């Protein structure tokens, strides 16, 4: 047998071994492969993962340093994810935003890699106070903070900006919860006691993806299996949070208190949002003194994923406009 042929057989055997290892890990430990994929995406985005303790919780966060040496008063941009979301939702837009300064995207307490405490409250009010402490830990009282909140995170940052105006210099509500809006099927299900985002198997996962995306992303095996396993474990927690933010007396608290917001505010919505109807932006605009509104085409409820370039363009235009 020639040397070239032997090398070819060894290469095929090595490839077969790697494939078998991938299949074995995908079957037994799919979460490992999902974490490896997130690590690849973090590397590609130039983001590093770290943690800090604030408000009695350990927070897991992604950070991206400014591309150029920042001035002493360069802003800190903080990105807050939504219900069932995570810090990784922001990876598609992290590198592009780094031109303006340092970027931080945490997992909110209770979610993702951050600490969850038994019997703790993770609704709008409690999370807004935790986030205020988190911002102080990052030096928010010594430098400008641009705060972006998506969906549930939008309700949290709106409430924070109303109660702690000294911590926020610019505010972005991105398809934000916490307000009334023209009723849709999602709202009817939530008000009836349902959990439209519940995931218990691959079919319900893909059903949820179809709820929040116009162009549903492909999630191959075993990544979908890893997500399903995590979401099953989080099912009770998700329902408890949804009770607080969707059906309790604090469900509309962010928009009720929004009149106290003093920061210039961008209301950035997907025109086709089937979760938080774009009419919510109108109600927020009626309450917040200083707003501007932008509607994005060809996206549903995840603009940073479906329309990252348009999302970044809208954020840049707002962040660079004169106060």
C-alpha positions, 0 to 999 in steps of 0.5 A: 500500500502506497504512503499516499493511500495510507495517509488517505485512509488515516485521514478518513478514519480521523474524520469518521472519529470526529463525526462519531464524537460529534454525534455522541456529544450531540446526543449525550451533551448537546449543551456543550456544542451549543456553548462551543457555538456561542464561544465561536460567535463571541470570538467572531464578534470580538466579545469577552465573557465575564461576571460581576456581583450586583444587587445580590446576584452574580451576573454573566455578561458580554463586553466589547471594548471600544475600537479606538481609544475612548475619551474619558467621558466616552459613553457606555452602551448597555444592551438588555435582552427580553423574555426567554432571551439572553446576552447572545441575542445581541451578538449580531450587532455588538461589533458595529456598535463598538465604534461609539465606546464600550458595549456591555450585554448582560444576562438579566438575573434569573436568565441565561448564565446569571444567578437565579434565587429561589422564590425571588421576584423577577418582574419589571420592578425588581429587575429595574432596581437590580439593573440600577445597581448593576449600572452603578457597579459599572460606573454609570454615575461617572460617565454617560450611559446609553441604555437599550432594552428589548421586549421585556428588557424594554419595560425594565429599562423604561422603569429604570429611566423613570426612577433613576434618571441620573443613570441614563443619558440616552434610552432606546425602547426596542419593541418594548413591553410594559405598555398597552397596545392594539390587541393581537393574538399573542396578547389574547393568549397571555391575558387568558393565562397562556404561555405562547413561548412555552417550549417542551419539544422541537415542534414547540421550539420551532413554533416559538421561532415562527412567532418572533421571526418573519424569516425563521432561522434554521436551527440544526440538530443538536442545537435545537435539542440543547435549546429544548432541554434548557427551555424545559428546565426553565418552564416554571420560571418562565411562567412565573415571570410571565405572570408578573410582566404580563398579568399582574398589577405591574404589567403596565407600570413601565408606561405608567411611569414613563412620563418621568423619563427625562432622557432622549428616547428612541422608540425603535420597532419592527413594523411587522411585530406580532408580539408587541404591536407597534402601536405600543410605541405610540402610547410610549410617545404620549407619555415620554416628553422627548422621543423619536420613532423609527419603524423597521421593515422586514422584521417581526420581534427580533430586529437585531437578528433579522435586520442587524444593519438597519438596527445599527443604523437607527441606533447610530443616528440616534446616538450621534444626534445632538441633544 
